[in-house]
Amino acid sequence: MGRSNHSGLERRRFRRISRNFVARVLPLGGDVESAWNIVFIRNISKGGVLFSSDKAYKQGMLLWISINVLDSQSQVKCKAKVIRCQATVESQIFDVAVELREIRPEDSKLIERSIDDYLNKLGELGVQPE
């Protein structure tokens, strides 16, 4: 049986949770209109993000990303590299996977703390994470 190109725990270096956050992305040059685009994060780890967007981004493109975390009271701002961009069934929405780059240590810790808090709350409720 073949392995998927972009799924599976064996490729993941960091814990990832499926939790909705709001973020904004801005291309660092390129052919996508240069305005902040509001996107919805579908899952997050301290190493990367999967978000839904109404814009397509080319693989390898660099973006600025600003993520509202910890109940939208704090923001993480860093560069991100597009790993893949795929049209969804709706075809006007794209799933965009990015690798976080040049992230400050305190922002990385903020994401990790948000993941820990979320997993702890699930555990208290007796719910298994996805």
C-alpha positions in Angstrom: 0.0 0.0 0.0 1.4 3.4 -1.0 1.9 6.3 1.4 0.2 9.6 1.0 2.5 12.5 0.0 1.3 14.8 2.7 -0.5 13.0 5.4 0.5 10.6 8.2 2.1 11.0 11.5 5.5 9.8 10.4 6.2 13.1 8.7 5.1 15.4 11.5 7.7 16.8 13.9 5.3 18.7 16.1 1.9 18.0 17.7 -1.0 19.4 15.6 -4.5 20.2 16.6 -7.6 20.7 14.5 -8.9 24.0 15.9 -10.2 27.1 14.2 -8.2 30.3 14.4 -8.5 33.4 12.3 -5.4 34.6 10.5 -4.3 37.0 7.8 -1.8 36.4 5.1 0.1 38.7 2.7 2.3 37.5 -0.1 5.9 38.6 -0.1 5.9 39.6 -3.7 4.5 37.4 -6.4 1.4 37.4 -8.6 -1.3 37.3 -5.9 -3.0 40.7 -5.2 -0.9 42.4 -2.5 -3.5 42.9 0.2 -4.0 41.1 3.5 -6.3 38.1 3.0 -8.3 36.9 6.0 -8.1 33.1 6.2 -9.4 30.4 8.5 -7.0 28.0 10.0 -8.1 24.4 10.1 -5.2 22.9 12.0 -2.0 24.2 13.5 1.3 23.1 15.0 4.3 25.1 16.0 5.9 24.1 12.7 3.0 24.7 10.3 -0.6 25.6 9.5 -3.3 24.4 7.2 -5.7 27.2 6.2 -8.7 27.7 3.9 -8.5 30.6 1.5 -10.4 32.1 -1.4 -7.1 32.7 -3.1 -4.6 30.2 -4.6 -1.0 30.4 -3.6 1.9 28.9 -5.6 4.0 26.2 -4.0 7.2 27.7 -2.6 5.7 31.2 -2.3 6.6 33.1 0.8 3.9 34.8 2.9 3.6 37.0 5.9 1.1 35.4 8.3 -0.5 36.8 11.4 -2.4 34.3 13.6 -4.8 35.1 16.4 -4.2 32.5 19.1 -5.2 32.0 22.7 -8.8 33.1 22.3 -7.7 35.9 19.9 -5.9 37.9 22.6 -2.4 37.3 21.2 -1.0 37.3 17.7 1.8 35.4 16.1 3.5 37.1 13.2 6.1 35.4 11.0 7.0 34.3 7.5 5.5 31.1 6.0 6.4 29.0 3.0 3.6 27.4 0.9 4.1 23.7 0.9 0.9 22.9 -1.1 -2.3 24.5 -2.3 -5.3 22.4 -3.4 -8.7 23.3 -4.6 -11.5 21.9 -2.3 -14.7 20.2 -3.5 -16.2 23.7 -3.6 -13.5 24.6 -6.0 -13.6 28.3 -5.1 -11.9 27.6 -1.8 -8.3 26.4 -1.4 -6.6 24.3 1.3 -3.2 25.9 1.8 -0.5 24.1 3.9 2.4 26.3 5.0 5.6 25.8 7.0 6.2 28.6 9.6 9.6 30.3 9.1 11.5 32.9 11.0 9.2 32.6 13.9 10.3 34.2 17.2 10.9 31.7 20.1 8.2 33.4 22.2 5.7 33.1 19.3 6.6 29.4 18.9 6.0 29.0 22.7 2.7 30.8 22.4 1.5 28.3 19.7 2.7 25.4 21.8 1.0 26.7 24.9 -2.3 27.2 22.9 -2.0 23.5 21.7 -1.3 22.3 25.3 -4.3 24.3 26.7 -6.6 22.9 24.0 -5.5 19.3 24.6 -5.8 19.7 28.4 -9.4 21.0 28.0 -10.2 18.1 25.8 -8.7 15.7 28.3 -10.7 17.3 31.1 -13.9 16.7 29.1 -12.9 13.1 28.3 -12.7 13.9 24.5 -10.0 12.4 22.3 -8.3 14.9 19.9 -8.8 14.3 16.2 
